[in-house]
Amino acid sequence: IRPQVIILDIGLKAGGDLDALGLVRMIRAESPDSATILVCPANEPQRSEPFMDEGALECLVEPLAKEGFERVWHKLLTRFPELRPPELPRAKAARRPRGNSQ
């Protein structure tokens, strides 16, 4: 499996000696085109720095907020333009009611 987008909690313990940072390194080595988005606690945003150095795309800080999602969505659309939803057809201009002209 080679997903395009991976969301990863930085507190993840994958088992054995593999932690979240090791998993990010493994993902980058095996699937360099994948985008990794981190989730980290608000009281420890500095923990995301080594992950960003390893190529993570962005970090969402808990509790999750709209601004964080918008920032990540913008980066994902820049990297994967095919994710952009198709444009909706524009509404036709409303017709003006015809008045009685005398």
Secondary structure, DSSP 8 states (H G I E B T S, - for coil): ---SEEEEETT-EEETTEEHHHHHHHHHHH-TT-EEEEEEETT-GGGGHHHHHTT--EEEEES--HHHHHHHHHHHHHH-GGGS------------------
